[in-house]
Amino acid sequence: MFLQLLLVNFLLAAAVAAVVVLVFRKPVRAVLHRIIGEEIQSAWSRYVMFAIAVVGVSGGVRLWELGRYITPDKETGKVLELTHDRWVLEIYSTIVGALQADTWMLLVFFLFALIAFVVVKGFELKRHAG
């Protein structure tokens, strides 16, 4: 039962991350194109998409929490039972965890992109003024 839960969590987190990649592919490419230009934008865009997938899966599949279902409790010596309600809770936690992890990653990316955009814009204004 634990292996099924692990597989379902992995597949679900991967699916959520894939949706996030599809939704943010164009905005990330546009930002990178504006900041760093065409020549290396493609490579950086692929890297950011890969990072979104990895962060989403690792945020959705919380191995340290899933370990409760295979590790006996120190006080009682019993392993936590996987009931229908716990399955629902784990699936919900996987979706929220994957979205939350990708949200933080994209927030950091876009904050750095905003700073880089301001710097690039400042250099462009200086070049046109001078």
C-alpha atoms as an extended CHARMM CRD file, in Angstrom:
* protein
*
       130  EXT
         1         1  MET       CA              0.0000000000        0.0000000000        0.0000000000  PROA      1               0.0000000000
         2         2  PHE       CA              2.8760000000        2.3800000000        0.7850000000  PROA      2               0.0000000000
         3         3  LEU       CA              4.4700000000        1.8590000000       -2.6280000000  PROA      3               0.0000000000
         4         4  GLN       CA              1.1610000000        2.6660000000       -4.2990000000  PROA      4               0.0000000000
         5         5  LEU       CA              0.9140000000        5.8790000000       -2.2930000000  PROA      5               0.0000000000
         6         6  LEU       CA              4.4770000000        6.8130000000       -3.1940000000  PROA      6               0.0000000000
         7         7  LEU       CA              3.8570000000        6.1570000000       -6.8940000000  PROA      7               0.0000000000
         8         8  VAL       CA              0.5670000000        8.0770000000       -6.8990000000  PROA      8               0.0000000000
         9         9  ASN       CA              2.2060000000       11.0090000000       -5.0990000000  PROA      9               0.0000000000
        10        10  PHE       CA              5.0960000000       11.0400000000       -7.5750000000  PROA      10              0.0000000000
        11        11  LEU       CA              2.8410000000       10.8890000000      -10.6390000000  PROA      11              0.0000000000
        12        12  LEU       CA              0.4890000000       13.5160000000       -9.2590000000  PROA      12              0.0000000000
        13        13  ALA       CA              3.3270000000       15.8820000000       -8.3230000000  PROA      13              0.0000000000
        14        14  ALA       CA              4.8790000000       15.3690000000      -11.7710000000  PROA      14              0.0000000000
        15        15  ALA       CA              1.5360000000       16.1410000000      -13.4310000000  PROA      15              0.0000000000
        16        16  VAL       CA              1.0720000000       19.3130000000      -11.3680000000  PROA      16              0.0000000000
        17        17  ALA       CA              4.6400000000       20.4040000000      -12.1760000000  PROA      17              0.0000000000
        18        18  ALA       CA              4.0300000000       19.7020000000      -15.8780000000  PROA      18              0.0000000000
        19        19  VAL       CA              0.9520000000       21.9320000000      -15.8380000000  PROA      19              0.0000000000
        20        20  VAL       CA              2.9480000000       24.7020000000      -14.1450000000  PROA      20              0.0000000000
        21        21  VAL       CA              5.6730000000       24.3160000000      -16.7960000000  PROA      21              0.0000000000
        22        22  LEU       CA              3.0820000000       24.6230000000      -19.5630000000  PROA      22              0.0000000000
        23        23  VAL       CA              1.4710000000       27.6830000000      -17.9900000000  PROA      23              0.0000000000
        24        24  PHE       CA              4.7520000000       29.5280000000      -17.3620000000  PROA      24              0.0000000000
        25        25  ARG       CA              6.7520000000       28.4830000000      -20.4370000000  PROA      25              0.0000000000
        26        26  LYS       CA              5.9010000000       31.5680000000      -22.5310000000  PROA      26              0.0000000000
        27        27  PRO       CA              6.2760000000       34.1560000000      -19.7250000000  PROA      27              0.0000000000
        28        28  VAL       CA              9.6430000000       32.7290000000      -18.6710000000  PROA      28              0.0000000000
        29        29  ARG       CA             10.8850000000       32.7190000000      -22.2780000000  PROA      29              0.0000000000
        30        30  ALA       CA              9.7160000000       36.2990000000      -22.7970000000  PROA      30              0.0000000000
        31        31  VAL       CA             11.4330000000       37.5250000000      -19.6350000000  PROA      31              0.0000000000
        32        32  LEU       CA             14.6700000000       35.7310000000      -20.4420000000  PROA      32              0.0000000000
        33        33  HSD       CA             14.6000000000       36.9660000000      -24.0400000000  PROA      33              0.0000000000
        34        34  ARG       CA             14.2440000000       40.5430000000      -22.8370000000  PROA      34              0.0000000000
        35        35  ILE       CA             16.9930000000       40.2730000000      -20.2350000000  PROA      35              0.0000000000
        36        36  ILE       CA             19.6630000000       38.0880000000      -21.8560000000  PROA      36              0.0000000000
        37        37  GLY       CA             18.8160000000       38.0650000000      -25.5410000000  PROA      37              0.0000000000
        38        38  GLU       CA             18.2350000000       35.3280000000      -28.0560000000  PROA      38              0.0000000000
        39        39  GLU       CA             21.5850000000       33.5240000000      -28.0570000000  PROA      39              0.0000000000
        40        40  ILE       CA             21.3680000000       31.8170000000      -24.6350000000  PROA      40              0.0000000000
        41        41  GLN       CA             17.7180000000       32.3800000000      -23.8070000000  PROA      41              0.0000000000
        42        42  SER       CA             16.8060000000       28.9140000000      -25.0620000000  PROA      42              0.0000000000
        43        43  ALA       CA             19.2600000000       27.1390000000      -22.7620000000  PROA      43              0.0000000000
        44        44  TRP       CA             18.2560000000       29.1790000000      -19.7200000000  PROA      44              0.0000000000
        45        45  SER       CA             14.5790000000       28.6710000000      -20.5030000000  PROA      45              0.0000000000
        46        46  ARG       CA             15.0730000000       24.9060000000      -20.5900000000  PROA      46              0.0000000000
        47        47  TYR       CA             16.9460000000       25.0240000000      -17.3160000000  PROA      47              0.0000000000
        48        48  VAL       CA             14.1830000000       27.0340000000      -15.6100000000  PROA      48              0.0000000000
        49        49  MET       CA             11.5430000000       24.6030000000      -16.9240000000  PROA      49              0.0000000000
        50        50  PHE       CA             13.5980000000       21.6760000000      -15.6130000000  PROA      50              0.0000000000
        51        51  ALA       CA             13.9670000000       23.4190000000      -12.2490000000  PROA      51              0.0000000000
        52        52  ILE       CA             10.2110000000       23.9870000000      -12.0620000000  PROA      52              0.0000000000
        53        53  ALA       CA              9.6310000000       20.2620000000      -12.6530000000  PROA      53              0.0000000000
        54        54  VAL       CA             12.2110000000       19.1590000000      -10.0830000000  PROA      54              0.0000000000
        55        55  VAL       CA             11.0550000000       21.6360000000       -7.4360000000  PROA      55              0.0000000000
        56        56  GLY       CA              7.4090000000       20.7090000000       -8.0190000000  PROA      56              0.0000000000
        57        57  VAL       CA              8.0410000000       16.9800000000       -7.6610000000  PROA      57              0.0000000000
        58        58  SER       CA             10.2570000000       17.3720000000       -4.6010000000  PROA      58              0.0000000000
        59        59  GLY       CA              7.7410000000       19.7280000000       -2.9870000000  PROA      59              0.0000000000
        60        60  GLY       CA              4.8300000000       17.4150000000       -3.7210000000  PROA      60              0.0000000000
        61        61  VAL       CA              6.4300000000       14.1270000000       -2.6910000000  PROA      61              0.0000000000
        62        62  ARG       CA              7.3150000000       14.7530000000        0.9400000000  PROA      62              0.0000000000
        63        63  LEU       CA              9.3160000000       11.6380000000        1.7480000000  PROA      63              0.0000000000
        64        64  TRP       CA              9.9400000000       12.5910000000        5.3670000000  PROA      64              0.0000000000
        65        65  GLU       CA              6.1720000000       12.7290000000        5.9670000000  PROA      65              0.0000000000
        66        66  LEU       CA              5.4310000000        9.5630000000        3.9890000000  PROA      66              0.0000000000
        67        67  GLY       CA              7.9170000000        7.7340000000        6.2020000000  PROA      67              0.0000000000
        68        68  ARG       CA              5.2300000000        7.7260000000        8.9200000000  PROA      68              0.0000000000
        69        69  TYR       CA              3.5280000000        4.8950000000        7.0490000000  PROA      69              0.0000000000
        70        70  ILE       CA              6.5250000000        2.5370000000        7.1950000000  PROA      70              0.0000000000
        71        71  THR       CA              8.2990000000        3.5870000000       10.4150000000  PROA      71              0.0000000000
        72        72  PRO       CA              6.8460000000        2.3830000000       13.7290000000  PROA      72              0.0000000000
        73        73  ASP       CA              5.9150000000        5.0460000000       16.2700000000  PROA      73              0.0000000000
        74        74  LYS       CA              8.4530000000        5.3140000000       19.1090000000  PROA      74              0.0000000000
        75        75  GLU       CA              5.7990000000        5.2730000000       21.8360000000  PROA      75              0.0000000000
        76        76  THR       CA              3.3240000000        2.6910000000       20.5600000000  PROA      76              0.0000000000
        77        77  GLY       CA              5.5230000000        0.7040000000       18.1860000000  PROA      77              0.0000000000
        78        78  LYS       CA              2.7140000000        0.7150000000       15.5950000000  PROA      78              0.0000000000
        79        79  VAL       CA              2.8990000000        1.8900000000       12.0000000000  PROA      79              0.0000000000
        80        80  LEU       CA              0.3630000000        4.5360000000       10.9330000000  PROA      80              0.0000000000
        81        81  GLU       CA             -2.4030000000        2.8850000000        8.9050000000  PROA      81              0.0000000000
        82        82  LEU       CA             -3.2010000000        4.1160000000        5.3960000000  PROA      82              0.0000000000
        83        83  THR       CA             -6.9730000000        4.6190000000        5.4170000000  PROA      83              0.0000000000
        84        84  HSD       CA             -9.1630000000        6.1180000000        2.7080000000  PROA      84              0.0000000000
        85        85  ASP       CA             -9.2150000000        9.4370000000        4.5530000000  PROA      85              0.0000000000
        86        86  ARG       CA             -5.4290000000        9.5190000000        4.8010000000  PROA      86              0.0000000000
        87        87  TRP       CA             -5.1570000000        8.7910000000        1.0770000000  PROA      87              0.0000000000
        88        88  VAL       CA             -7.3570000000       11.7980000000        0.3400000000  PROA      88              0.0000000000
        89        89  LEU       CA             -5.3080000000       13.9530000000        2.6950000000  PROA      89              0.0000000000
        90        90  GLU       CA             -2.0210000000       12.7890000000        1.1540000000  PROA      90              0.0000000000
        91        91  ILE       CA             -3.2630000000       13.4580000000       -2.3690000000  PROA      91              0.0000000000
        92        92  TYR       CA             -4.4220000000       16.9380000000       -1.3700000000  PROA      92              0.0000000000
        93        93  SER       CA             -1.0940000000       17.5880000000        0.3750000000  PROA      93              0.0000000000
        94        94  THR       CA              0.7920000000       16.4650000000       -2.7290000000  PROA      94              0.0000000000
        95        95  ILE       CA             -1.0670000000       18.8970000000       -4.9710000000  PROA      95              0.0000000000
        96        96  VAL       CA             -0.6980000000       21.8020000000       -2.5420000000  PROA      96              0.0000000000
        97        97  GLY       CA              2.9570000000       20.9710000000       -1.8280000000  PROA      97              0.0000000000
        98        98  ALA       CA              3.8770000000       20.8630000000       -5.5140000000  PROA      98              0.0000000000
        99        99  LEU       CA              2.0740000000       24.1310000000       -6.2340000000  PROA      99              0.0000000000
       100       100  GLN       CA              3.5710000000       25.8180000000       -3.1870000000  PROA      100             0.0000000000
       101       101  ALA       CA              7.1220000000       24.7540000000       -4.0560000000  PROA      101             0.0000000000
       102       102  ASP       CA              6.7530000000       25.9280000000       -7.6590000000  PROA      102             0.0000000000
       103       103  THR       CA              5.2030000000       29.1900000000       -6.4970000000  PROA      103             0.0000000000
       104       104  TRP       CA              8.2160000000       29.9750000000       -4.3150000000  PROA      104             0.0000000000
       105       105  MET       CA             10.6330000000       29.0250000000       -7.0630000000  PROA      105             0.0000000000
       106       106  LEU       CA              8.8670000000       31.2100000000       -9.6100000000  PROA      106             0.0000000000
       107       107  LEU       CA              8.6370000000       34.0830000000       -7.1440000000  PROA      107             0.0000000000
       108       108  VAL       CA             12.4050000000       34.0060000000       -6.6610000000  PROA      108             0.0000000000
       109       109  PHE       CA             12.9630000000       33.7250000000      -10.4190000000  PROA      109             0.0000000000
       110       110  PHE       CA             10.7090000000       36.6640000000      -11.2310000000  PROA      110             0.0000000000
       111       111  LEU       CA             12.1730000000       38.8070000000       -8.4270000000  PROA      111             0.0000000000
       112       112  PHE       CA             15.6800000000       38.3180000000       -9.8160000000  PROA      112             0.0000000000
       113       113  ALA       CA             14.3340000000       38.8490000000      -13.3320000000  PROA      113             0.0000000000
       114       114  LEU       CA             12.7560000000       42.1350000000      -12.2310000000  PROA      114             0.0000000000
       115       115  ILE       CA             16.0500000000       43.3140000000      -10.7560000000  PROA      115             0.0000000000
       116       116  ALA       CA             17.8770000000       42.3000000000      -13.9480000000  PROA      116             0.0000000000
       117       117  PHE       CA             15.2440000000       44.0600000000      -16.0690000000  PROA      117             0.0000000000
       118       118  VAL       CA             15.7010000000       47.3010000000      -14.1270000000  PROA      118             0.0000000000
       119       119  VAL       CA             19.4840000000       47.0800000000      -14.5590000000  PROA      119             0.0000000000
       120       120  VAL       CA             19.1770000000       46.3820000000      -18.3070000000  PROA      120             0.0000000000
       121       121  LYS       CA             16.6690000000       49.2120000000      -18.7100000000  PROA      121             0.0000000000
       122       122  GLY       CA             18.9960000000       51.5680000000      -16.8150000000  PROA      122             0.0000000000
       123       123  PHE       CA             21.9000000000       50.7260000000      -19.1340000000  PROA      123             0.0000000000
       124       124  GLU       CA             19.6680000000       51.2560000000      -22.1790000000  PROA      124             0.0000000000
       125       125  LEU       CA             18.5520000000       54.6610000000      -20.9270000000  PROA      125             0.0000000000
       126       126  LYS       CA             22.1620000000       55.6260000000      -20.2130000000  PROA      126             0.0000000000
       127       127  ARG       CA             23.2280000000       54.5480000000      -23.7000000000  PROA      127             0.0000000000
       128       128  HSD       CA             20.4560000000       56.5770000000      -25.3720000000  PROA      128             0.0000000000
       129       129  ALA       CA             21.1290000000       59.6580000000      -23.2140000000  PROA      129             0.0000000000
       130       130  GLY       CA             24.9100000000       59.6110000000      -23.6960000000  PROA      130             0.0000000000
